[in-house]
Amino acid sequence: MTRWIKLWIFASLFFGLAAGPARAGDAPEALTNFEAAKVVIGQKNFTSSKCNLGGKPTKDTLCGMEGAAALGKNTLYVPDSGNARVLGFKGIPKKNGASAKLVLGQANFSKIKFGATSKLFDYPSAVVTAGSQLLMTDFGNSRVLIWNKLPTKTNTPAAVVVGQPDLTSNDSATTQSGLDHPELGLFVAGGKLFVSDRNNNRVMIWNSVPSTNGANADVVIGQPNFTSKSAGTTETSLNEPEGIWSDGTRLVVADEANNRVLIWNSIPTSNGAPADVVVGQADFTSSDNPEPPTDQSLNEPSGVAADGSNLYVEDWQNNRILVYSPFPTSNNPAASIVLGQADFTHGDENAGNASPSAQTLFGPYGLSVIGSQLIVNDFGNNRYLIFNL
């Protein structure tokens, strides 16, 4: 779906605002089809969904957020895109409607100010931690920000910027150092930084996390070089890539506009390297999204995550999460478990209900596996859901 439609959905939310058995196999033991989440962040309960609870932002609200959450030491960092901020919670919340202990991007919990500085953002859309560092994609400013020490205080400034020459620039570019609106795709593994450069139809790889502003990437995939940006549907091309996951060996990329997920069995070291496995399509040249959906189909997948043996894919337009067990090694596997829907052949918002529940999803757009928990960005319901694995 094009970006303007996503923002139209967000604007509408801002201003308007029976379980089946799992298949046999190696699926996560705690998960079954249509599993209920255990905890909600951003809402007081599982049936409310309004942006900022229908009012102004506070320390326990969210609005139109995108991207995965990340845990650093004892702080859970959560992007709150519509409020142009990142919230920091003390650990992973165990009760609904938890209050954050710190905010980044704003001077306090009630402010909404957009900008391009070391302290101001324009639609932060994903966060990831790497050792003592915090990284964040700043979609509206076409950049990635890096904090060299995990922030523990409100309004801590970022130290380094990727995609821009300095911390006040926000031009889009198709170069070895530039970016054009990176969104969900942000990951660090094996010391390497991976960024989905959405509008350039590519993934950029830095062999180490940059320590200086505007550092050049080392490898690009989805394109043959650093100055091309054409979309395509092959094993070497991408079309609006989003979520990324890696274990330092394998690389997984949600190729959103191609309705598929691509897997590289080893981290590419040369430009334009071909993918090894495709999920959601029968081959590398197809981009179908059948209606009704199936246990093999995808419709604009967004976030991806894994726990080593299982792959989790957010099927955004089908308002569900598919779980593949074991981790796919061949093309077009069938999912083992579905979350957000009662079965594999439905894809309605909130499973066709007028309001959400602990089991339903509306446009999931970012997820992460942290320990034994799956944390899901439920964009259309202005909340994060926490599932036990």
C-alpha positions in Angstrom: 0.0 0.0 0.0 1.3 3.5 -0.8 2.6 5.7 2.0 -0.2 8.3 1.6 -2.9 5.7 2.1 -1.1 4.7 5.4 -1.1 8.3 6.5 -4.8 8.7 5.6 -5.6 5.7 7.8 -3.6 7.3 10.6 -5.3 10.6 10.2 -8.7 8.9 10.3 -7.8 7.2 13.5 -6.3 10.4 15.0 -9.4 12.5 14.4 -12.1 9.9 14.5 -11.2 8.1 16.7 -13.4 -19.6 17.9 -9.8 -20.7 18.4 -8.7 -23.5 16.1 -6.1 -26.2 16.8 -2.5 -25.6 15.8 -1.0 -27.9 13.2 1.3 -30.6 14.4 5.0 -29.9 14.1 7.6 -27.9 15.8 5.6 -24.7 16.4 6.0 -22.8 19.6 4.4 -24.8 22.4 2.6 -21.9 24.0 1.0 -20.5 20.9 -2.2 -21.8 19.2 -4.3 -20.3 16.4 -6.1 -17.1 17.4 -4.1 -16.9 20.6 -4.9 -14.1 23.1 -2.3 -11.5 24.1 -1.5 -11.3 27.7 -0.7 -7.5 28.1 -1.5 -4.4 26.1 0.5 -1.2 26.0 -1.0 2.2 25.0 -4.6 1.3 26.0 -6.2 0.7 29.3 -7.8 -2.6 28.2 -8.1 -4.9 25.1 -11.3 -3.4 23.8 -10.2 0.3 23.4 -8.3 1.6 20.4 -8.3 5.4 20.3 -5.2 7.5 19.6 -4.0 8.9 22.9 -7.1 7.4 24.5 -9.1 10.1 22.7 -7.1 13.0 24.2 -3.6 14.5 24.4 -0.5 12.4 24.7 0.5 11.2 28.2 3.0 8.7 29.6 0.7 5.8 29.0 -0.7 6.6 25.5 0.3 5.8 21.9 -0.9 7.2 18.5 -0.4 5.9 15.0 2.9 4.2 15.8 5.0 2.0 13.5 7.9 -0.3 14.1 9.2 -2.9 16.6 9.9 -2.4 20.2 13.4 -3.2 21.7 14.7 -4.1 25.1 18.0 -2.5 26.4 19.1 -3.5 29.8 16.0 -2.9 31.9 14.2 -0.4 29.5 11.7 -1.3 26.8 11.9 1.3 24.1 8.7 1.7 22.0 8.3 4.0 19.0 5.3 6.3 19.2 5.4 7.6 15.6 2.3 9.8 15.6 3.5 11.6 18.7 7.0 12.0 17.3 8.6 10.3 20.2 10.0 7.1 21.7 8.7 5.9 25.1 10.9 4.0 27.6 9.2 1.6 30.0 10.8 0.0 33.1 11.2 -3.5 31.7 8.5 -5.3 29.8 5.1 -4.3 31.2 3.2 -7.0 33.1 0.0 -5.0 33.4 -2.2 -3.2 30.9 -1.8 0.5 30.3 1.6 0.8 31.9 3.2 4.3 32.2 6.6 5.1 30.6 9.5 6.3 32.7 11.1 8.4 30.0 10.5 9.9 26.6 12.8 10.7 23.7 12.0 13.3 21.0 10.0 15.5 23.3 10.7 17.7 26.3 8.0 16.0 28.3 5.1 13.5 27.9 2.5 16.1 26.8 4.4 17.7 24.0 4.1 17.0 20.3 6.8 18.7 18.3 8.3 17.5 15.0 11.8 18.5 13.7 15.2 17.3 12.6 17.8 17.7 15.3 19.6 15.4 17.8 16.5 15.7 20.0 13.6 16.1 17.5 12.2 13.5 15.1 9.7 13.3 12.3 7.8 10.0 12.6 10.2 7.6 14.4 9.2 4.2 13.1 11.5 1.4 14.6 14.0 1.0 17.4 16.6 -1.6 18.0 19.3 -2.1 20.7 22.8 -3.4 20.2 24.8 -3.8 23.4 24.9 -0.3 25.0 23.5 1.4 21.9 20.0 2.4 20.8 19.2 2.9 17.1 16.0 4.4 15.6 14.7 5.0 12.1 13.4 8.5 11.6 11.1 8.0 8.6 10.2 11.6 7.9 13.8 12.8 8.1 15.3 9.9 6.0 17.8 8.9 8.6 18.8 6.5 11.4 19.8 8.0 14.7 22.2 6.3 17.1 22.6 6.8 20.9 26.0 5.4 22.0 24.7 4.9 25.5 21.2 3.5 26.2 19.1 6.6 27.2 17.9 6.6 30.8 16.7 10.2 30.9 14.0 12.2 29.0 15.0 14.0 25.9 18.5 12.6 25.7 20.1 13.7 22.3 21.3 11.2 19.7 25.1 11.1 19.1 25.4 9.9 15.5 23.2 10.0 12.3 23.2 7.6 9.4 21.8 8.7 6.0 22.5 12.4 6.5 25.8 14.4 6.8 24.7 16.0 10.1 22.0 15.9 12.7 19.9 18.8 11.1 19.7 17.6 7.5 16.9 15.6 6.1 17.3 15.3 2.4 16.5 12.0 0.6 19.2 10.5 -1.5 20.2 7.5 -3.6 23.9 7.2 -2.8 26.2 5.0 -0.8 25.6 7.1 2.3 22.1 8.5 1.7 18.6 7.1 2.5 15.1 7.7 1.3 12.5 7.2 4.1 13.7 4.1 5.9 10.7 2.7 7.9 10.4 -0.6 9.7 13.7 -2.3 8.5 16.3 -1.8 11.2 18.4 -4.5 12.8 21.9 -5.1 14.2 23.4 -8.6 14.2 26.9 -10.0 14.1 28.1 -6.4 14.5 26.5 -5.4 11.2 23.8 -2.7 10.7 21.0 -3.5 8.3 18.6 -0.8 7.1 15.7 -1.2 4.7 15.9 1.9 2.5 12.2 1.7 1.6 11.8 4.3 -1.2 15.1 3.3 -2.8 13.9 -0.3 -3.0 17.1 -1.7 -1.3 18.6 -2.9 1.9 21.9 -1.2 3.0 24.5 -3.1 5.1 27.2 -1.5 7.2 29.8 -4.0 8.3 30.0 -2.2 11.7 27.6 0.2 13.4 28.8 3.7 12.2 30.5 5.9 14.7 30.6 9.0 12.5 27.8 10.9 10.7 27.0 10.1 7.1 29.1 6.9 6.9 29.1 5.0 3.6 27.4 1.6 3.5 29.5 -1.4 2.6 27.0 -3.6 0.7 23.6 -3.0 -1.0 21.0 -5.7 -1.9 18.0 -5.2 -4.0 20.1 -3.1 -6.4 23.3 -3.7 -8.4 24.9 -0.5 -7.1 24.4 2.4 -4.8 22.9 4.8 -7.3 20.1 2.7 -8.8 16.6 2.4 -7.2 14.3 0.5 -9.6 11.7 -1.8 -8.1 11.6 -5.4 -9.3 10.3 -8.9 -8.7 13.3 -11.3 -8.9 15.7 -13.0 -6.5 18.0 -9.9 -6.7 15.4 -7.1 -6.6 13.0 -5.5 -4.0 9.9 -3.4 -4.0 9.5 -1.2 -0.8 11.3 -3.5 1.6 10.3 -3.2 5.3 11.0 -5.4 8.3 14.4 -7.1 8.8 15.7 -9.9 11.0 19.1 -11.6 11.2 20.9 -14.0 13.5 24.3 -12.9 12.1 24.2 -15.7 9.6 20.8 -15.6 7.9 19.1 -12.5 6.7 15.3 -12.1 6.4 13.6 -9.1 4.6 9.9 -8.3 4.2 9.5 -7.3 0.6 6.2 -5.6 1.2 5.0 -4.4 -2.2 6.0 -7.8 -3.7 3.8 -9.6 -1.1 6.7 -11.8 0.0 9.5 -12.4 2.4 13.0 -13.1 1.1 15.6 -15.2 3.0 19.4 -15.1 2.4 21.1 -18.2 3.9 24.2 -16.2 4.5 24.7 -12.5 4.9 25.5 -10.9 1.5 29.0 -9.6 1.0 28.6 -8.3 -2.5 26.1 -5.9 -4.1 22.9 -7.3 -5.6 23.3 -10.8 -4.1 20.3 -13.1 -4.8 18.0 -14.4 -2.1 17.9 -18.2 -1.5 14.3 -18.7 -0.3 11.0 -16.9 -0.9 8.0 -17.0 1.5 4.5 -16.0 0.3 5.1 -16.8 -3.4 5.6 -19.9 -5.5 8.7 -18.5 -7.1 10.9 -15.3 -7.3 8.9 -13.7 -10.1 5.4 -13.9 -8.6 3.8 -11.2 -6.4 0.2 -12.5 -6.0 -2.0 -11.8 -3.0 -5.1 -14.0 -3.3 -8.5 -13.2 -1.8 -9.4 -15.0 0.4 -5.9 -15.5 1.9 -4.4 -18.9 2.5 -1.7 -20.4 4.8 0.9 -19.8 2.1 -0.1 -16.3 1.0 0.9 -12.8 2.1 -0.6 -9.3 1.4 2.0 -6.6 2.0 4.0 -8.2 4.8 5.6 -5.7 7.2 7.5 -6.9 10.2 9.5 -10.1 10.6 11.1 -11.7 13.6 12.5 -15.1 14.6 13.5 -17.0 17.7 16.0 -19.2 15.9 13.7 -22.0 14.9 10.5 -20.2 14.1 9.8 -17.3 11.7 7.1 -14.8 12.6 5.7 -12.6 9.7 3.2 -9.7 10.0 0.8 -10.0 7.1 -0.3 -6.4 7.3 -3.2 -6.2 4.9 -4.6 -9.5 6.1 -4.5 -8.2 9.7 -2.7 -11.3 11.0 0.7 -12.8 12.0 1.8 -16.1 10.4 4.2 -18.4 12.3 6.3 -20.7 10.2 7.7 -23.8 12.0 10.3 -24.8 11.4 12.2 -21.8 9.9 11.6 -21.9 6.1 14.4 -23.5 4.0 12.4 -24.0 0.8 10.1 -21.8 -1.3 6.4 -21.1 -0.5 6.0 -22.9 2.9 2.7 -23.1 4.6 2.3 -21.3 8.0 1.8 -23.4 11.1 -0.1 -20.9 13.3 -2.1 -17.7 12.7 -2.6 -14.9 15.2 -5.2 -12.2 14.7 -7.6 -14.4 12.8 -9.6 -17.6 13.7 -8.3 -19.4 10.6 -6.1 -19.0 7.5 -8.8 -17.9 5.1 -9.9 -14.7 6.8 -8.2 -11.3 6.9 -10.7 -8.8 8.3 -9.7 -5.9 10.6 -10.2 -7.0 14.2 -11.4 -10.3 12.8 -14.6 -8.6 11.5 -15.6 -7.2 14.9 -16.5 -3.6 15.6 -13.9 -3.3 18.4 -10.6 -5.0 19.1 -10.0 -7.8 21.6 -6.9 -9.6 23.0 -7.1 -11.9 20.0 -7.5 -9.5 17.1 -5.3 -7.2 15.0 -5.8 -4.1 12.8 -2.8 -3.4 10.5 0.1 -5.0 12.5 3.2 -3.1 11.6 6.3 -4.1 13.5 7.2 -7.0 15.8 10.0 -8.4 17.9 10.9 -11.5 19.9 12.3 -10.6 23.3 13.1 -13.7 25.4 10.0 -15.8 25.6 7.6 -13.0 24.5 6.4 -11.7 21.1 5.7 -8.0 21.1 3.4 -6.8 18.3 2.8 -3.3 17.0 -1.0 -3.2 16.4 -1.0 0.1 14.3 -4.7 0.4 13.6 -5.6 -0.1 17.3 -2.9 2.3 18.6 -1.4 -0.3 20.9 1.3 -2.9 21.4 0.3 -6.5 22.3 2.5 -8.9 24.3 2.1 -12.6 23.6 3.8 -15.4 25.6 5.8 -17.9 23.5 
